[in-house]
Amino acid sequence: MEFLRLEAADYESALRLAREEWGSAVRVHTRRDIVGARGAKSCEITFYIVDLDSMDRFDPKGHLEQLLEVNGIKSDLEAINALRQESEHLQYAEIEVRLIEILFSSINYTTTPEQRFILLVGDGAASVAPSLALYYRAREGKRVALLAVGEEDPSLPGEAERLALPYYHAFGTEEVEGLSSTLAEYEHVLVVGDGTALPEGTDLYRIAVVHAGSLDGEVGDALLVTDLAEARHAGELLSHLSEHPVAFAFVKDSEGDVRSADSSALLRCLTGFTLDLEALSFL
């Protein structure tokens, strides 16, 4: 199969130029958005030509519905409905590129909040808190402390000691206030436990610790997703991110390490696409 390349001002212009030369036999393989030295933008597409006489009739809506089904993506998202209306005029690669753009273009990967106090919520909060503190210290060079409020998880002090992380425990608001001058030395304080016991007016950033296969439950400003590699598909998470203004900040791998989230973590979970997803350059 011979691959051809064509560059134009944007994706639509590049596709139009290719079709003016080769008609409906054009099949887009990948696209690459280019930003020049002075901010000028262009788009390069890599495409190939098919033998239309030997092809089975293309069912664009059927292909879209199959992608939604096998990946567990909610089919009633507003943007999906708009793509469904346009799909009859599109080809395989065009549908796939549009679907990827819909699902990925608005994802927020923010990891570092402006707030100093970060409250971890969810069943796995205590188990991931030391790993997240280690991420902020090692990857972002932050001064970080752990603060348990209320009932103490028995594993937390030992894990904090093993990783040489400053660790504090307070039963209620008065004890937290007593630690205020000490905690002021840290750029981030990761809080596990009763967030309502923090002094009134404390500006909190909430990170919800959720399993990739079950996103119902705690709501936060950001998500720390566990066991993503073991998830049957990423559709539920992608649908959730499309519907909620929450950052996809971190993933925890099978070894318990926390790392920043990015599009590659989700792309590896998708199936049924004819495109080389790892070659997409606009994510």
Secondary structure as GFF3:
##gff-version 3
##sequence-region A 1 283
A	DSSP	beta_strand	4	8	.	.	.	ID=ss1
A	DSSP	alpha_helix	11	22	.	.	.	ID=ss2
A	DSSP	three_ten_helix	23	25	.	.	.	ID=ss3
A	DSSP	beta_strand	26	35	.	.	.	ID=ss4
A	DSSP	beta_strand	41	49	.	.	.	ID=ss5
A	DSSP	three_ten_helix	52	54	.	.	.	ID=ss6
A	DSSP	alpha_helix	60	71	.	.	.	ID=ss7
A	DSSP	alpha_helix	78	86	.	.	.	ID=ss8
A	DSSP	three_ten_helix	87	89	.	.	.	ID=ss9
A	DSSP	alpha_helix	92	104	.	.	.	ID=ss10
A	DSSP	beta_strand	117	121	.	.	.	ID=ss11
A	DSSP	alpha_helix	125	140	.	.	.	ID=ss12
A	DSSP	beta_strand	144	149	.	.	.	ID=ss13
A	DSSP	alpha_helix	156	162	.	.	.	ID=ss14
A	DSSP	beta_strand	167	170	.	.	.	ID=ss15
A	DSSP	alpha_helix	173	178	.	.	.	ID=ss16
A	DSSP	alpha_helix	180	183	.	.	.	ID=ss17
A	DSSP	beta_strand	188	193	.	.	.	ID=ss18
A	DSSP	three_ten_helix	195	197	.	.	.	ID=ss19
A	DSSP	beta_strand	204	211	.	.	.	ID=ss20
A	DSSP	beta_strand	222	226	.	.	.	ID=ss21
A	DSSP	three_ten_helix	228	230	.	.	.	ID=ss22
A	DSSP	alpha_helix	235	243	.	.	.	ID=ss23
A	DSSP	beta_strand	247	252	.	.	.	ID=ss24
A	DSSP	beta_strand	258	260	.	.	.	ID=ss25
A	DSSP	alpha_helix	263	267	.	.	.	ID=ss26
A	DSSP	three_ten_helix	277	279	.	.	.	ID=ss27
###
